[in-house]
Every structure is written in C-alpha cells, then in structure tokens.
Amino acid sequence: MTVESNILSGHASAPKARASINDVAVHAGVSAQTVSRVANGQNNVRPATRDRVLASMHELGYRPNSAARNLKSGRFRSIGVVTFNLETLGNERTLDAVAESAAAAGYTTTLIPVADPTQLEVAGAFGRLEEQAVDGIILIMSAEIGSPDELKLTAGLPLVIVDSDATQPYTIVDTDQEQGARLAVEHLLGLGHRDILHVAGPARSFSARRRADTYLRTMAEAGLAPRPMLVGNWTAASGLALGREITASEHPPTAVFAANDQMALGLLHAFHEHGWAVPEFISVVGFDDADDSVAYWPSLTTVHQNFDEVGQRATALLVSLIDGEQAPKNKLIPTHLVERDSTGPARGA
C-alpha cells in the first residue's frame, strides 16, 4: 500500500534500471511489437517465438509496464483511500481490510491521511488521488466535514464512504451503530439497571453521535430519564478523567455505557482506584470488542464491530462501481453483544 505521507519503514537501495521492451526484443531477436504481443497474452505468436521471448524476459528481469497497458484500457488497477485518523481502532482495522481486499482483487492502494478533517483538506486529498490515476476512492469519514454537497466537486470518480451519515447521496458502508448501542443499553436494562450513564465520543464523530442518540432513545422508550452525558475523546486517558468525575458524584449511576472500549478501560481504572467493585457496585459496557478487551479487569462486556467486513464490503462495492455496476446506497454491517464479567445485576436490585 502506498502512503502519500512518505513515511517509510526502512531505507531502500537505489533502484536498478528496469529492462525495457526494446531490450527484450534485441535479446530475443524479435520485434518490440512481438514482445508486446507476448506480454499482453495475445495468441498470434508462434509457440517457439513465444518461448524465446519469455526466456529473454526472465533472463533480463523484464516486467510488462502495466501502467502503459492500463492507460490504453482506461483502468489503472488502483484505488485511493482518504482517512482522518489512523490512531483509532476502527480506522486502523478497516484500512487493513481495504488494503487486503484490494490486493486480492488485483488493485494497489494509495493512502492519504488528512490531519484536519475539513472540506478543503478532503477536496485536496481527492485532487491528489485523481492526479495519481486511481480508479476510485474510499473515504473513511469518521468525522463531520460540513455539507456533503462539497464532495460533489471531486465526485468524478466512483466513491464509497465508510462511517458517515446515511442520508448522503453516496454509497455508504458502516457498522449498524444504532443496533449496537441498543444492544448495550438493553443489556443493562435487562440486568435491572435504571440509572445508566453514557460516556460519549467526540461530538464531531458520526458513530459517537449515533450511539448517543440511540442511548437517549432507548432510555426514553423504557420510560427512564437519562443522565446528562459525559463526553470523551476515545482515549483511555479521557475515560480515566471522566471516571474520576463519576466517582466524585454524590449519587453515582449503577451502570455506564461507554462509546468505545478504550474509554471503558479508563473508567475501570478510575472505579478500581476509588474502591468501587465492578460489576457488584457499578457495571460497565464498552463498544468495539477490541482484541485486548477480554484482558481488562474485569473482562469487558462490549459490542462487537466487524471492521474487517466493513473494509471488505467497501472495497467490493467500489470495485463494482468501477466496473459500471449498480451498488446499494447504504450497507450496514450487523453488530452483536459480547457478554463478559464487567456487567451484572444492578446494586440493590
């Protein structure tokens, strides 16, 4: 996968000059046109000549210039990916799945991280990808950038958006955030909890906003008044700070639904620090099902997101659009609740 930010994992030696089609032609004693026919798999070459050309290609280390062939066909076998935050679990896992799925489909991937999620920055990233001759773009749009109409300025290429507002007029793939948040809250309600606090993610995040809205709606449907939400920034450090704020309350809730596992980890630290037993005194539910959530103390009850399927589905839909096929406008990937040891019956129930 190409990363435009030019962050390299090591130091490479100077590249060797590649053998050209003319070098192969001279070595095999044929014309450049014959070499081109062999490279493109055409059948109008005698078997003996084809074998001689293939042997020369192998000996010289010749690789057909796929870029030149793709220019003729109008395809570059390359997709671009724009993302706002490489540090979050969801974006990282989704990006890995996109890169693997694209490679399996015969596409290379160019990644452009956008530090500041604004319309101008996204438009600039789209423009750079268009200059690099990609066939389509996946935008991992984990934060709001303003009016989606601005994206029409760069929508000349097939576009699939991950983690976005389902009302946008584009092909969108996302976790079913509403289903996941409802599962979390209803799990706590089923354990007898009536005083449930939500620790939400950043206000600009689509997923955080949908989880918060569903928390409010599910509490209202149960005839319960929700507490004012606390807002973190997805990190364990913000969960720790908010957890200490919760422990300072004169009337603490019996359960907390955290918008992601990292903030839940911070909450658990704060509760243990204060001497609150989990789940005997207070229950905690997270969201993500991060790989290490089973090792939290206690192991974390959480909502599982299938980031691999999100990335795979986004890539498959983009390839379909590149091929001129129709694609659904909104594809939601189901979630499920993983029950572990951080939740139990409400105290006093």
Residue pairs with C-beta under 8 A, 6 or more apart in sequence:
1 99
1 108
1 109
1 110
1 111
2 108
2 109
2 110
2 111
3 110
3 111
3 113
4 110
4 111
4 112
4 113
4 128
4 132
5 111
5 112
5 113
18 61
18 62
18 63
19 57
19 60
19 61
19 62
20 62
21 32
21 35
21 36
21 39
21 62
21 65
22 32
23 60
23 62
24 35
24 53
24 56
24 57
24 60
24 62
25 31
25 32
25 34
25 35
27 56
27 59
27 60
28 34
28 35
28 49
28 52
28 53
28 55
28 56
29 52
30 49
30 52
30 53
34 45
34 49
34 53
35 53
35 57
37 44
37 45
38 45
38 50
38 53
38 54
38 57
39 57
39 64
40 64
40 69
45 53
56 62
66 77
67 76
67 133
70 76
70 77
75 135
75 322
76 133
76 134
76 135
77 106
77 107
77 108
77 135
78 107
78 108
78 109
78 110
78 132
78 133
78 134
78 135
79 98
79 102
79 107
79 108
79 109
79 110
79 134
79 135
79 136
79 137
79 138
79 315
79 318
79 322
80 109
80 110
80 111
80 112
80 126
80 129
80 132
80 134
80 136
80 137
80 138
81 95
81 98
81 99
81 109
81 110
81 111
81 112
81 137
81 138
81 139
81 140
82 111
82 112
82 113
82 114
82 122
82 125
82 126
82 129
82 137
82 138
82 139
82 140
83 91
83 95
83 111
83 112
83 113
83 114
83 139
83 140
83 142
84 91
84 113
84 114
84 117
84 140
84 141
84 142
84 143
85 91
85 142
85 143
86 92
86 95
86 113
88 142
88 234
89 260
89 261
89 262
89 288
89 290
89 307
90 142
90 163
90 175
90 207
90 288
90 305
90 307
91 140
91 142
93 307
93 308
93 311
94 140
94 162
94 163
94 307
94 310
94 311
94 314
95 111
95 140
95 311
96 308
96 311
97 307
97 308
97 309
97 310
97 311
97 312
97 315
98 109
98 138
98 311
98 312
98 314
98 315
99 109
100 311
101 311
101 312
101 315
101 316
102 108
102 109
102 315
103 109
105 315
105 316
105 319
107 135
107 319
110 129
110 132
110 134
112 125
112 128
112 129
114 121
114 122
114 125
115 121
117 143
117 144
117 145
117 204
118 145
118 146
119 145
119 146
119 147
119 150
119 151
122 139
122 145
122 150
122 151
122 154
123 150
123 151
123 153
123 154
126 137
126 151
126 154
126 157
127 154
129 137
129 157
130 154
130 156
130 157
134 157
135 157
135 158
135 322
136 157
136 158
136 159
136 160
136 318
136 319
136 321
136 322
137 157
137 158
137 159
137 160
137 318
138 159
138 160
138 161
138 162
138 314
138 315
138 318
139 151
139 159
139 160
139 161
139 162
139 164
140 162
140 163
141 161
141 162
141 163
141 164
141 206
142 162
142 163
142 205
142 206
142 207
143 202
143 204
143 205
143 206
144 165
144 204
144 205
144 206
148 165
148 168
148 169
148 170
151 159
151 170
155 170
158 318
158 321
158 322
159 170
159 171
159 318
159 321
160 170
160 171
160 172
160 173
160 314
160 317
160 318
160 321
160 327
161 168
161 170
161 171
161 172
161 173
162 172
162 173
162 174
162 310
162 311
162 314
163 174
163 175
163 206
163 207
164 170
164 172
164 174
164 206
165 172
165 206
166 172
166 174
166 330
166 332
169 329
170 329
171 317
171 318
171 321
171 327
171 328
171 329
171 330
171 331
172 329
172 330
172 331
173 310
173 313
173 314
173 317
173 331
173 333
174 206
174 207
174 310
174 331
174 332
174 333
175 207
175 305
175 306
175 307
175 310
175 332
175 333
175 335
176 332
176 333
176 334
176 335
177 206
177 207
177 210
177 211
177 214
178 210
178 213
178 214
179 332
179 334
179 335
180 211
180 287
180 303
180 305
180 335
181 210
181 211
181 212
181 214
181 215
181 218
181 257
181 287
181 303
182 214
182 218
183 303
183 335
183 336
183 337
184 257
184 285
184 287
184 303
184 337
185 196
185 214
185 215
185 218
185 219
185 257
186 218
187 285
187 301
187 337
187 339
187 343
188 196
188 255
188 257
188 283
188 285
188 343
189 196
189 218
189 222
191 255
191 283
191 343
191 344
191 345
191 346
191 349
192 345
192 346
192 349
193 254
193 255
193 283
193 346
193 349
194 222
194 224
194 254
194 346
195 227
195 253
195 254
195 255
195 346
196 215
196 219
196 224
196 226
196 227
196 253
196 254
196 255
196 256
196 257
197 227
197 229
197 230
197 246
197 253
197 255
197 256
197 257
198 211
198 212
198 215
198 216
198 226
198 227
198 229
198 230
198 256
198 257
198 258
198 259
199 229
199 230
199 231
199 232
199 239
199 242
199 256
199 257
199 258
199 259
199 263
199 264
199 267
200 208
200 211
200 212
200 215
200 229
200 230
200 231
200 232
200 259
201 207
201 208
201 211
201 212
201 231
201 232
201 233
201 234
201 259
201 260
201 263
202 208
202 231
202 232
202 233
202 234
203 209
203 231
205 234
207 259
208 259
211 259
211 287
212 229
212 259
215 226
215 229
215 257
216 226
219 225
219 226
220 226
227 253
230 242
230 245
230 246
232 238
232 239
232 241
232 242
232 259
232 263
232 266
234 259
234 260
234 262
234 263
235 262
235 263
235 266
236 262
236 263
236 265
236 266
236 269
237 266
238 263
238 266
239 258
239 262
239 263
239 264
239 265
239 266
239 267
239 269
239 270
240 266
240 267
240 269
240 270
241 266
242 263
242 266
242 267
242 270
243 266
243 267
243 268
243 269
243 270
243 271
244 270
244 273
244 274
246 252
246 253
246 256
246 267
246 270
246 271
247 270
247 271
247 273
247 274
247 276
252 276
252 282
253 282
254 282
254 283
254 346
254 347
254 348
255 282
255 283
255 284
255 285
255 343
255 346
256 264
256 267
256 282
256 283
256 284
256 285
257 285
257 287
258 264
258 267
258 284
258 285
258 286
258 287
259 287
260 286
260 287
260 288
261 286
261 287
261 288
261 289
261 290
261 293
261 296
261 300
261 302
262 288
262 290
263 286
264 284
264 285
264 286
264 287
264 293
264 296
264 300
264 302
264 342
265 286
265 296
265 300
267 284
268 278
268 284
268 296
268 297
268 298
268 300
268 342
271 278
271 281
271 282
271 284
272 278
272 297
276 282
278 284
278 298
278 342
279 298
279 341
279 342
279 343
279 344
280 344
280 347
281 347
282 347
283 301
283 342
283 343
283 344
283 346
284 300
284 301
284 342
284 343
285 300
285 301
285 302
285 303
285 342
285 343
286 293
286 300
286 301
286 302
286 303
286 342
287 302
287 303
287 305
288 302
288 303
288 304
288 305
289 302
289 303
289 304
289 305
289 338
290 302
293 299
293 300
293 302
293 338
293 340
294 300
294 340
296 342
298 340
298 341
298 342
299 340
299 341
299 342
300 340
300 342
301 337
301 338
301 339
301 340
301 341
301 342
301 343
302 337
302 338
302 340
303 335
303 336
303 337
303 338
304 335
304 336
304 337
304 338
305 333
305 335
306 333
306 334
306 335
309 333
310 333
313 331
313 333
317 327
317 328
317 331
320 326
320 327
321 327
